[in-house]
Amino acid sequence: MIKLYDELTSYENIHKAYIDARRCKRYRSSILRFGCELEKRLGEIEKELLSRSYKHGGYREFVVSDSKKRLIKAAPFRDRVTHHALCNAIEPILDKTFIFDSYACRKGKGTHAAVRRLEKFIRSARSDAKRKGFACSIFCLKCDISKYFNSIDQDILLKILGRSITDGDVTRLMTEIVKSSPRGIPIGNLTSQLFANAYLNELDHYVKRVLKEKYYIRYMDDFLILGEDKKHLHEIKEEIRLFLDKKLELSLHPKKASVFPVNKGVDFLGYVLKDGKRKLRKTTVKRFLKKRRRYKAMIKSGKVRPDIIKDSDASWRGYCKFGNAYRLMKRLTP
């Protein structure tokens, strides 16, 4: 029987990790330098992993401002290759433990699937309420976690991961990557997306198995529950608050944990679902226009290539099409 660590450290897996890590970034100078000595560099990673001597490098930090300011930590490219190699090995194991309605960073899931699922939930919840004799208006409990990635307790995380990943060598590698940051987990790491999903998987199972909530959906640290009883949802919010505090040492965002009628519109993953329609979030539209003006100025000054605005426009068109905003898309893009 092949051990998990043997799969992780195989040259084939490390080479695949390199291909995945460079995707859409292959012309960056650090990646080009790595590629110039590809066999040597990949061999060094393989040797360090096999000898159990791998040590994670330092991070380059920068701030990204989109909907809010976020500190991004970028690992050296060799470490990003290692992250991909690790995720290739452990993701299928961890994914089996996730509930169906967890949608972030999973194959076959994503934002569009989550929005469609929420639309189905709204229709079903209204039918349930009508059948039980409640008013057709239903309510939504919508929450997110305060400073989620930075608040993850590393020891609790490793304990959670250790329940599914029992290979000691893989566990040591996960520990090296997790402990490479002084606290929390870095937003920029591929491993962080998987680890963050596993951390809140604890909440998912609590909501489904203990609280037995039927209409629950989560995308990373944004999650919501639908129901016909407003008072019940407020009680559930407090149950969740206590669970997060005691079991995961997390806190609900004080301004983003609320109960409201669904007919006022549910703002979720960039879309506002209201009256059976998907409407675009106004702040997202404004952010796109601001970004487009900035890109045009950067292109004019020669700081970036002209094709960067094509990528931005393609992303914008996909966002509009899913939101049934064809006329707005045509008006705001050439």
Secondary structure, DSSP 8 states (H G I E B T S, - for coil): ---HHHHHTSHHHHHHHHHHHHTTTTTSHHHHHHHHTHHHHHHHHHHHHHTT-------EEEEEESSSEEEEEE--HHHHHHHHHHHHHHHHHHHTTS-TTB-TT-TT-SHHHHHHHHHHHHHHHHHHHHHHT--S--EEEEEEBTTHHHH--HHHHHHHHHHH---HHHHHHHHHHHTTSSSS--TT-HHHHHHHHHHHHHHHHIIIIIS--SSEEEETTEEEEEES-HHHHHHHHHHHHHHIIIII---B-TTS-EEEEGGG-EEETTEEEETTEEEE-HHHHHHHHHHHHHHHHHHHTTSS-THHHHHHHHHHHHHHHHTT-HHHHHHH--
